[in-house]
């Protein structure tokens, strides 16, 4: 069974050309606040995750539990509360409106972080295409979305779960789940035209596929 889900979101996109760097990871002075927030126009609970950055790639990020989180528009103010069962996660019931501009304000130890964006409209999309390896008996993703879309930029998130497929039920989660991101942007750069080699992940018949499309505002896509 395959499930396809369309979501309409505000998203902040970080994207650029690839280059080799040697970061300074030795000092805690490099610690920064990381805020992850996506909002939909559905009537439900939206969430904001706030954590400290990590000095090493495999470290676990420490949650920030003493922040004040506010989402506002010209006629509405929404206060987010800390989820006691999920440290670093703040939730609020919302009923946001498409094409409305919202401002997210986060206050931590008298330091204020803010971002503003318009809730972009989403749209229906075609299901992905797959190729099948008869030798491995596995499916591989061929195409999820066109990487170039000048009018409707978006991020596509695809989650694959084959933990219930016979022969895989006893394996650990990291061997039965996969998460993919695909970008459809207004411009193309060299890293898209000549992408570097990447690991291909195959999955068996019976895998459950969830796809979400995160619509981007024009400003965030350009960023």
C-alpha positions as CSV (number, residue, x, y, z in Angstrom):
1,X,0.0,0.0,0.0
2,X,1.2,3.5,-0.8
3,X,-0.1,6.7,0.8
4,X,0.4,10.1,-0.7
5,X,-0.1,13.2,1.4
6,X,-0.2,16.8,0.3
7,X,0.8,19.4,2.9
8,X,1.0,23.2,2.6
9,X,3.9,24.6,4.7
10,X,6.1,27.6,5.4
11,X,9.6,26.3,5.2
12,X,13.0,27.9,5.5
13,X,15.4,26.6,2.9
14,X,19.2,26.5,3.1
15,X,20.7,25.6,-0.2
16,X,23.9,26.3,-2.1
17,X,26.8,25.1,-4.1
18,X,29.0,22.4,-2.6
19,X,32.5,23.2,-1.4
20,X,35.0,21.6,0.9
21,X,35.4,23.4,4.2
22,X,37.3,22.7,7.5
23,X,35.0,23.9,10.3
24,X,36.3,24.7,13.8
25,X,34.4,22.2,15.9
26,X,36.6,22.3,19.0
27,X,35.0,25.0,21.0
28,X,31.6,25.3,22.7
29,X,31.7,29.0,21.7
30,X,30.4,27.8,18.3
31,X,27.1,26.7,19.8
32,X,24.2,28.3,18.2
33,X,20.4,28.1,18.5
34,X,18.7,26.0,15.9
35,X,15.0,26.6,15.3
36,X,13.0,24.2,13.1
37,X,9.5,25.3,12.3
38,X,7.0,24.4,9.6
39,X,3.4,25.5,9.6
40,X,0.4,24.2,7.7
41,X,-3.0,25.7,6.9
42,X,-4.7,22.6,8.3
43,X,-6.6,23.0,11.6
44,X,-4.3,21.1,13.9
45,X,-1.3,21.4,16.2
46,X,1.8,22.9,14.6
47,X,5.2,22.6,16.3
48,X,8.4,24.4,16.7
49,X,11.6,22.6,17.6
50,X,14.4,24.5,19.4
51,X,17.8,23.0,20.1
52,X,21.4,23.9,20.5
53,X,23.7,23.2,17.6
54,X,26.1,20.3,17.9
55,X,29.9,20.5,17.8
56,X,30.4,17.1,16.2
57,X,28.3,15.4,13.4
58,X,27.2,12.4,15.5
59,X,26.4,14.3,18.7
60,X,22.9,14.6,20.0
61,X,21.4,18.1,20.1
62,X,20.4,19.4,23.5
63,X,16.8,20.7,23.7
64,X,16.1,24.3,24.8
65,X,13.1,24.2,27.2
66,X,12.9,27.8,28.4
67,X,12.1,29.7,25.2
68,X,9.0,31.9,24.6
69,X,7.5,31.2,21.1
70,X,5.0,33.4,19.4
71,X,3.5,33.2,15.9
72,X,1.6,36.4,14.9
73,X,-0.1,38.1,12.0
74,X,-1.7,41.5,11.7
75,X,-4.8,40.3,13.5
76,X,-3.8,37.2,15.5
77,X,-1.2,36.2,18.1
78,X,-0.6,32.5,18.9
79,X,1.4,31.4,21.9
80,X,3.2,28.1,21.7
81,X,3.7,25.9,24.9
82,X,6.4,23.4,25.7
83,X,5.4,19.8,25.1
84,X,6.4,18.1,28.4
85,X,6.7,14.7,26.7
86,X,9.1,16.0,24.0
87,X,11.8,18.3,25.3
88,X,12.7,21.2,23.0
89,X,9.3,21.0,21.2
90,X,6.7,23.7,21.4
91,X,3.1,23.2,20.2
92,X,0.0,25.3,19.5
93,X,-3.4,24.7,17.9
94,X,-3.6,26.9,14.8
95,X,-6.0,27.7,12.0
96,X,-3.6,29.6,9.6
97,X,-4.7,31.2,6.3
98,X,-3.1,30.8,2.9
99,X,-1.4,33.9,1.5
100,X,-1.3,35.5,5.0
101,X,2.0,36.8,6.3
102,X,3.1,35.4,9.7
103,X,6.0,36.3,12.0
104,X,7.7,33.7,14.2
105,X,9.4,35.3,17.3
106,X,11.5,33.2,19.7
107,X,12.9,34.6,22.9
108,X,15.7,32.8,24.7
109,X,17.6,34.4,27.6
110,X,16.7,37.9,26.4
111,X,18.0,37.1,22.9
112,X,15.3,37.4,20.3
113,X,15.1,35.5,17.0
114,X,12.5,36.3,14.4
115,X,11.5,35.3,10.8
116,X,8.6,36.4,8.6
117,X,7.0,34.6,5.6
118,X,3.8,34.3,3.7
119,X,1.9,30.9,4.0
120,X,2.4,29.7,0.4
121,X,-0.3,27.7,-1.4
122,X,0.3,24.0,-2.2
123,X,-0.9,22.0,-5.1
124,X,-1.5,18.3,-6.0
125,X,1.5,16.4,-7.5
126,X,2.1,13.3,-9.4
127,X,3.3,10.1,-7.6
128,X,7.0,9.3,-7.9
129,X,8.4,6.8,-10.4
130,X,10.5,3.7,-9.5
131,X,12.8,1.3,-11.2
132,X,13.0,-2.4,-10.2
133,X,16.1,-4.5,-9.9
134,X,15.2,-8.1,-10.7
135,X,18.6,-9.2,-9.4
136,X,18.2,-7.6,-5.9
137,X,14.4,-7.7,-5.9
138,X,14.3,-4.1,-4.7
139,X,12.7,-0.9,-6.0
140,X,14.7,2.3,-6.4
141,X,13.4,5.9,-6.8
142,X,13.7,7.3,-10.3
143,X,12.0,10.7,-10.0
144,X,9.9,12.5,-7.4
145,X,9.7,16.0,-8.8
146,X,11.3,18.3,-11.4
147,X,14.3,20.1,-9.8
148,X,13.3,23.2,-11.7
149,X,10.0,24.9,-11.3
150,X,10.0,28.7,-11.7
151,X,6.4,29.2,-10.5
152,X,5.8,26.7,-7.7
153,X,9.0,26.0,-5.7
154,X,8.7,23.3,-3.1
155,X,10.5,20.7,-1.0
156,X,9.3,17.1,-1.2
157,X,9.8,14.7,1.7
158,X,9.5,11.0,1.1
159,X,9.4,8.5,4.0
160,X,9.8,4.7,3.2
161,X,8.9,2.0,5.8
162,X,9.3,-1.7,5.0
163,X,9.4,-2.9,8.7
164,X,6.2,-4.9,8.2
165,X,7.4,-6.7,5.0
166,X,8.1,-10.5,5.6
167,X,11.8,-11.0,6.1
168,X,12.4,-7.5,7.5
169,X,10.3,-7.5,10.6
170,X,13.1,-8.4,13.0
171,X,15.6,-5.9,11.6
172,X,16.5,-2.6,13.5
173,X,14.7,0.6,12.4
174,X,17.8,2.0,10.6
175,X,17.6,-1.0,8.2
176,X,13.9,-0.7,7.5
177,X,13.2,3.0,7.1
178,X,14.5,5.7,4.8
179,X,13.9,9.5,4.6
180,X,14.5,11.4,1.3
181,X,14.3,15.1,0.5
182,X,14.0,16.5,-3.0
183,X,14.0,20.1,-4.1
184,X,12.1,21.9,-6.8
185,X,13.4,25.4,-7.1
186,X,13.2,28.5,-9.3
187,X,16.8,28.3,-10.5
188,X,19.4,25.6,-11.1
189,X,23.0,25.7,-10.0
190,X,26.0,23.5,-10.8
191,X,25.4,21.1,-7.9
192,X,22.0,20.3,-9.4
193,X,23.2,19.9,-13.0
194,X,26.2,17.8,-12.0
195,X,25.3,16.2,-8.7
196,X,27.9,14.3,-6.7
197,X,27.6,10.5,-6.3
198,X,25.1,9.6,-3.6
199,X,24.0,6.4,-1.9
200,X,21.1,4.6,-3.5
201,X,18.6,3.0,-1.1
202,X,16.4,0.1,-2.3
203,X,13.3,-1.2,-0.7
204,X,11.1,-4.3,-1.2
205,X,7.6,-4.7,-2.5
206,X,5.1,-3.9,0.2
207,X,6.9,-0.8,1.4
208,X,4.7,2.0,2.7
209,X,5.5,5.4,1.1
210,X,4.5,8.7,2.6
211,X,5.1,11.8,0.5
212,X,4.7,15.4,1.6
213,X,5.1,18.5,-0.5
214,X,6.2,21.6,1.4
215,X,5.3,24.7,-0.7
216,X,7.8,27.5,-0.5
217,X,7.2,31.2,-0.6
218,X,9.1,33.0,-3.4
219,X,11.4,34.7,-0.9
220,X,12.4,31.5,0.8
221,X,13.0,29.7,-2.5
222,X,15.3,32.5,-3.6
223,X,17.1,32.4,-0.3
